[in-house]
């Protein structure tokens, strides 16, 4: 069987975040493209649940699906900082209370541009970088979350593939030939349900606390 059209445009960057208290924060997903039309459509399976979970779907506005300065700023403004503010309110802490954010020692993260912006826009967030070459032993997400997340996404994609193939085989006009829909729009829409399923599997305080300790 030949599958055509598989390229990097089908991929996307998924940014999960967890807290030391065992909370799983909303996902940010970055898709290749210049406008919101590159993101999952309002009719994507699972979109209602994704909206309840406050997932953020972003168009990279570049030639890749990688996170950028703009995407990182949105991550902080729309996911990280709101979480810190909520926790401060619940704990009765002042807005001036500092919060610690541990992130990878990645080029965008450690750039002077991003660090300068953080100091101006979010002066009460202390950024702690995972030492270089220590991600596999120091970064909680990498140590205990990423494998489960990727396995869940892969399982969901496989489940959708089987369902589509079976629908073709069971169809009234089946002639033995199977065409799988690998268009960008379809796969981006399908990714929403995969993320929702993965979030539900990962939303476990015991698991998150274990990898954060």
Residue, then its C-alpha position, 0 to 999 in steps of 0.5 A: x500500500x502506498x501512502x502519499x502526502x505524508x510530510x511535516x505539515x501533518x505534524x504539530x508541536x504539543x506542549x504539556x505542563x504539570x505542577x509539583x502539586x500534581x495538576x495537569x495544565x491545559x495543552x498548547x498545540x502549535x500547527x504549521x500555517x499562517x492563520x487559524x485555518x491551519x488549526x483544527x476546525x470547529x467541527x473536529x471530533x472532541x473539540x467541545x471537550x478540548x474547549x472545556x479543558x481550555x486547550x490552546x490551538x495556535x498557527x505557528x505563522x512560520x514555515x514549520x510547526x515549532x514553537x516560537x517566541x510568540x507561541x512561548x509568550x502565549x503559553x505563559x500569558x494564557x496557561x502558565x500565569x493564569x495557573x499561578x494566579x489561581x493557586x495564589x488565590x486559593x492559598x491566600x498568597x499575595x500577587x507579588x508571591x514569586x513562582x518557580x517555573x522549570x523549563x528546558x534549556x532550549x534555544x528559544x527559552x534561554x534566548x535574551x529576547x525571551x528572558x528579557x520579556x519574562x523579566x518585564x512581563x512576568x517579574x514574579x516568575x522565576x525561570x529555572x532551566x534544566x541543565x543541558x544534557x540532563x533532560x532525561x533525569x531532571x525534567x519531570x515531563x520527560x521522565x514520566x509524562x512524555x512516554x505515556x503521552x506519546x503512547x496514548x497519541x499513537x494508540x488513538x491514531x491507530x484506533x482511528x486508522x482501524x476504524x476508517x479501514x473497517x468503514x471502507x471494507x464494510x461499505x456497500x461500494x467496497x472494491x478492496x481498494x482502501x484510500x486513507x484520508x491523510x489530508x492536513x485538515x483531516x489529520x489536524x481535526x483528528x488530533x483534537x480527539x487524540x489530545x483529549x484522550x491523552x489528557x484524560x489518561x494523564x490527569x492523575x495527581x498520583x502519577x504527576x506527583x511521583x514524576x515531580x518529586 
